[in-house]
Amino acid sequence: MKDYRKAKKTIEVSIGDSVRIIRELQELSQNQLSSLTSIPQSTISAIENGRVNLGIERAKVLARALNCHPAVLVFPGWELEDAAA
């Protein structure tokens, strides 16, 4: 593990940004994600734009559809080293 150097964070990622980034990496449109989750497209848009809070239950539903852990969506800027401090 000592053969690598940790990347430095150069931008802040909001919860909405993390949802959008992961959705786009999965090559899903908001409409497709809406179909997979039964969350209205307008709500997904509002989450991505910071107008609506994600919430734990929505995070679980979105994470299942996006094949990621809910914490990736809820805590986009969290780093493991921070927990030890």
C-alpha beads as a LAMMPS data file, in Angstrom:
LAMMPS data file: protein, C-alpha beads

85 atoms
84 bonds

1 atom types
1 bond types

-500.0 500.0 xlo xhi
-500.0 500.0 ylo yhi
-500.0 500.0 zlo zhi

Masses

1 110.0

Atoms # bond

1 1 1 0.000 0.000 0.000
2 1 1 2.985 2.330 0.261
3 1 1 3.507 2.288 -3.514
4 1 1 0.896 4.897 -4.222
5 1 1 0.273 8.521 -3.439
6 1 1 -3.215 9.614 -2.465
7 1 1 -4.825 11.983 -4.955
8 1 1 -5.550 15.446 -3.672
9 1 1 -9.104 16.673 -3.713
10 1 1 -9.260 19.619 -6.079
11 1 1 -12.998 20.264 -6.144
12 1 1 -15.859 19.942 -3.713
13 1 1 -18.570 17.506 -4.749
14 1 1 -22.076 18.019 -3.455
15 1 1 -24.564 15.234 -2.854
16 1 1 -26.406 16.251 -6.015
17 1 1 -23.162 16.232 -7.974
18 1 1 -22.384 12.721 -6.753
19 1 1 -25.802 11.470 -7.877
20 1 1 -25.349 13.095 -11.301
21 1 1 -21.768 11.881 -11.759
22 1 1 -22.575 8.281 -10.846
23 1 1 -25.733 8.341 -12.976
24 1 1 -23.742 9.604 -15.949
25 1 1 -20.998 7.021 -15.367
26 1 1 -23.723 4.369 -15.560
27 1 1 -24.822 6.023 -18.846
28 1 1 -28.329 6.599 -17.553
29 1 1 -30.552 9.561 -18.277
30 1 1 -32.673 11.050 -15.523
31 1 1 -35.711 9.477 -17.193
32 1 1 -34.078 6.038 -17.209
33 1 1 -33.091 6.380 -13.550
34 1 1 -36.640 7.470 -12.785
35 1 1 -37.970 4.304 -14.435
36 1 1 -35.571 2.132 -12.436
37 1 1 -36.394 3.766 -9.101
38 1 1 -39.980 5.061 -9.395
39 1 1 -38.613 8.426 -8.250
40 1 1 -40.049 11.146 -10.514
41 1 1 -37.572 12.619 -13.010
42 1 1 -38.352 16.084 -11.650
43 1 1 -37.280 14.934 -8.165
44 1 1 -34.049 13.444 -9.524
45 1 1 -33.352 16.748 -11.268
46 1 1 -34.109 18.667 -8.061
47 1 1 -31.750 16.390 -6.068
48 1 1 -28.967 16.833 -8.607
49 1 1 -29.421 20.607 -8.530
50 1 1 -29.560 20.846 -4.732
51 1 1 -33.201 21.930 -4.538
52 1 1 -34.370 18.773 -2.725
53 1 1 -32.575 16.842 0.005
54 1 1 -31.594 13.319 -0.978
55 1 1 -32.592 11.638 2.286
56 1 1 -31.599 8.174 3.432
57 1 1 -34.507 6.254 1.887
58 1 1 -34.057 7.862 -1.535
59 1 1 -30.296 7.285 -1.252
60 1 1 -30.927 3.565 -0.716
61 1 1 -33.232 3.338 -3.728
62 1 1 -30.876 5.328 -5.975
63 1 1 -27.831 3.376 -4.795
64 1 1 -29.488 0.078 -5.708
65 1 1 -30.223 1.351 -9.207
66 1 1 -26.740 2.883 -9.580
67 1 1 -24.909 -0.178 -8.207
68 1 1 -23.129 1.708 -5.445
69 1 1 -23.262 1.976 -1.664
70 1 1 -25.682 4.646 -0.342
71 1 1 -22.804 6.282 1.566
72 1 1 -21.161 7.150 -1.751
73 1 1 -24.165 9.338 -2.503
74 1 1 -24.796 10.711 0.992
75 1 1 -21.160 11.454 1.950
76 1 1 -19.356 12.350 -1.306
77 1 1 -16.489 14.231 0.354
78 1 1 -15.846 11.839 3.242
79 1 1 -12.414 10.273 3.514
80 1 1 -11.437 7.289 5.621
81 1 1 -8.564 9.183 7.275
82 1 1 -11.045 11.754 8.596
83 1 1 -12.732 9.077 10.726
84 1 1 -9.546 8.313 12.635
85 1 1 -9.027 11.931 13.674

Bonds

1 1 1 2
2 1 2 3
3 1 3 4
4 1 4 5
5 1 5 6
6 1 6 7
7 1 7 8
8 1 8 9
9 1 9 10
10 1 10 11
11 1 11 12
12 1 12 13
13 1 13 14
14 1 14 15
15 1 15 16
16 1 16 17
17 1 17 18
18 1 18 19
19 1 19 20
20 1 20 21
21 1 21 22
22 1 22 23
23 1 23 24
24 1 24 25
25 1 25 26
26 1 26 27
27 1 27 28
28 1 28 29
29 1 29 30
30 1 30 31
31 1 31 32
32 1 32 33
33 1 33 34
34 1 34 35
35 1 35 36
36 1 36 37
37 1 37 38
38 1 38 39
39 1 39 40
40 1 40 41
41 1 41 42
42 1 42 43
43 1 43 44
44 1 44 45
45 1 45 46
46 1 46 47
47 1 47 48
48 1 48 49
49 1 49 50
50 1 50 51
51 1 51 52
52 1 52 53
53 1 53 54
54 1 54 55
55 1 55 56
56 1 56 57
57 1 57 58
58 1 58 59
59 1 59 60
60 1 60 61
61 1 61 62
62 1 62 63
63 1 63 64
64 1 64 65
65 1 65 66
66 1 66 67
67 1 67 68
68 1 68 69
69 1 69 70
70 1 70 71
71 1 71 72
72 1 72 73
73 1 73 74
74 1 74 75
75 1 75 76
76 1 76 77
77 1 77 78
78 1 78 79
79 1 79 80
80 1 80 81
81 1 81 82
82 1 82 83
83 1 83 84
84 1 84 85
